[in-house]
C-alpha cells in the first residue's frame, strides 16, 4: 500500500470508509493530537481529554461507512468531537452535581454509600423505562441522549423527517416524566440532567 503519510485527507477518506486499518491508524495519528488539544480547552484535564479522544475515534470507526468522500473528513472528525465533548461535559456535570449534593449532606460514610445506592437505582430505573419504549422511540432517545446527536442528524441516520424525530423525543421525555421516580431532590436533578 502507498505510504499513507503522503496522501491527502481526501484520498484517505475512502480508505477509512472501506475499513482499512492502516488508513484508520493514519487518521488517528493526524487528528488525535488536535482533538486532544481541542478537548482540553473545554475539559481542562489531560486524563479526561485522552479518554475523550478514544471515544471520538471509536465513534469514527463505528460510523466509518457513513463517511462522505466528497466532504472534508476534518469537519466529520471535529463534528464527532464536538458532540462527544458536549455529551462528556453533560455527564460530568451530572456526576459533579450528584457528588456536590452528597458532600453537602452531613453524615457518615454509610450515608454516602446510601447515595451511591440511590444513584445506581436511578440508572437502573431509567434503563428499564427506556427499554419499555417502542423500538423506534428507544433508538431515537438513545441517539439523542447517549450519542449526543441532534434531531437533524438522527433524522438523516434513520431516514426519517426531523419532525418525526422531535415528536418521538417529546413522547419519550413525556413518558419518562410520567414514570420516572422523582421522590427526592437528587432524583429530580438526575432526571433534569439526563432527560431534560
C-alpha positions in Angstrom: 0.0 0.0 0.0 1.1 3.6 -0.7 2.8 5.5 2.1 -0.4 6.9 3.7 1.5 9.8 5.3 1.9 11.3 1.8 -1.7 11.2 0.8 -4.2 14.0 1.3 -7.2 13.8 3.7 -9.5 13.5 0.7 -7.6 10.4 -0.5 -7.5 8.9 3.0 -11.3 9.2 3.5 -12.4 6.3 1.1 -9.8 4.1 2.6 -11.1 4.7 6.1 -14.6 4.2 4.8 -13.6 0.8 3.5 -12.3 -0.2 6.9 -8.6 -0.4 6.0 -6.9 -0.4 9.4 -3.7 1.3 8.3 -5.8 4.2 7.0 -7.7 4.4 10.2 -4.4 4.5 12.1 -3.2 7.3 9.9 -6.4 9.2 10.5 -5.8 8.7 14.3 -2.2 10.0 14.0 -3.3 13.0 12.0 -6.2 14.1 14.2 -5.8 12.6 17.7 -3.3 15.3 18.9 -5.6 18.1 17.5 -8.7 16.5 19.2 -6.7 16.2 22.4 -5.8 19.9 22.4 -9.2 21.0 21.3 -11.0 19.0 24.0 -8.5 20.1 26.7 -9.6 23.7 26.2 -13.1 22.6 27.3 -12.3 19.8 29.8 -9.2 21.3 31.4 -8.0 17.9 32.3 -5.5 15.7 30.4 -6.9 12.3 31.6 -10.4 13.3 30.5 -9.1 14.6 27.2 -7.3 11.3 26.5 -10.5 9.4 27.3 -12.5 11.6 25.0 -10.0 11.1 22.1 -10.5 7.3 22.5 -14.3 7.8 22.5 -14.2 10.0 19.4 -12.1 7.6 17.4 -14.2 4.6 18.5 -17.3 6.5 17.1 -15.5 7.3 13.9 -14.7 3.6 13.4 -18.3 2.7 14.1 -19.6 5.3 11.7 -16.9 4.9 9.0 -19.4 3.6 6.4 -21.3 6.9 6.7 -18.2 8.9 5.6 -18.9 11.1 2.5 -15.8 11.0 0.3 -16.9 14.3 -1.3 -16.7 16.1 2.0 -14.0 17.3 4.3 -13.0 14.5 6.7 -11.7 17.1 9.2 -15.2 18.5 9.5 -16.5 15.0 10.1 -13.9 14.3 12.8 -14.4 17.6 14.6 -18.2 17.3 14.5 -18.0 14.0 16.3 -15.5 15.5 18.7 -17.8 18.4 19.5 -20.8 16.1 20.1 -18.7 13.9 22.3 -17.4 16.8 24.3 -20.9 18.1 24.8 -22.0 14.6 26.0 -18.9 14.2 28.2 -19.5 17.6 29.9 -23.2 16.8 30.4 -22.3 13.6 32.1 -19.5 15.1 34.2 -21.9 17.9 35.3 -24.4 15.3 36.3 -21.8 13.3 38.3 -20.4 16.6 39.8 -23.9 17.8 40.8 -24.5 14.4 42.4 -21.2 14.4 44.4 -21.7 18.1 45.4 -25.1 17.2 46.7 -23.8 14.1 48.5 -21.0 16.2 50.1 -23.4 18.8 51.2 -25.3 16.3 53.3 -24.0 15.8 56.8 -23.4 12.1 57.6 -21.2 9.1 57.8 -19.5 7.2 55.0 -22.5 4.9 55.3 -24.7 7.9 54.3 -22.6 8.4 51.2 -22.8 4.7 50.4 -26.6 5.2 50.6 -26.4 8.0 48.0 -24.4 5.7 45.7 -27.1 3.0 46.0 -29.8 5.7 45.1 -27.7 6.7 42.1 -27.4 3.2 40.8 -31.2 2.6 41.3 -31.9 5.7 39.3 -29.7 4.5 36.4 -31.5 1.1 36.5 -34.9 2.8 36.7 -34.1 5.0 33.6 -32.7 2.0 31.7 -35.8 -0.1 32.5 -38.2 2.7 31.3 -36.2 3.3 28.1 -36.4 -0.5 27.4 -40.2 -0.2 27.6 -40.4 2.3 24.7 -41.3 1.3 21.2 -38.2 0.3 19.2 -38.0 3.5 17.1 -38.6 5.8 20.0 -36.0 4.0 22.1 -33.4 4.2 19.4 -34.1 7.9 18.8 -33.8 8.6 22.5 -30.5 6.8 22.8 -29.1 8.5 19.8 -30.1 11.9 21.3 -29.1 11.4 24.9 -26.3 8.9 24.8 -24.7 9.7 21.5 -25.4 13.4 21.6 -26.8 13.6 18.1 -29.0 16.5 17.0 -32.6 15.9 15.7 -31.4 16.6 12.2 -28.5 14.1 12.5 -30.9 11.4 13.8 -33.4 12.1 11.0 -30.6 11.6 8.4 -29.3 8.5 10.1 -32.7 6.8 10.4 -34.1 8.2 7.2 -36.9 10.0 9.0 -38.3 13.5 8.9 -36.9 15.9 11.6 -40.5 16.4 12.8 -40.9 12.7 13.4 -37.7 12.6 15.4 -38.7 15.6 17.5 -42.1 14.1 18.1 -40.6 10.9 19.2 -38.2 12.7 21.6 -41.1 14.7 23.0 -43.1 11.4 23.6 -40.0 9.7 25.2 -39.5 12.6 27.6 -43.2 12.8 28.5 -43.2 9.0 29.1 -40.1 9.3 31.4 -41.6 12.3 33.2 -44.7 10.3 33.9 -43.0 7.1 35.1 -39.5 8.1 36.5 -39.4 8.0 40.3 -38.8 11.6 41.3 -39.4 11.4 45.0 -36.2 13.3 46.1 -34.2 16.3 45.1 -31.4 14.1 43.8 -33.8 12.1 41.6 -35.2 15.3 40.2 -31.7 16.5 39.5 -30.8 13.2 37.8 -33.9 13.4 35.7 -33.4 17.0 34.6 -29.8 16.5 33.6 -30.3 13.2 31.8 -33.7 13.7 30.2 -34.3 17.4 30.1 
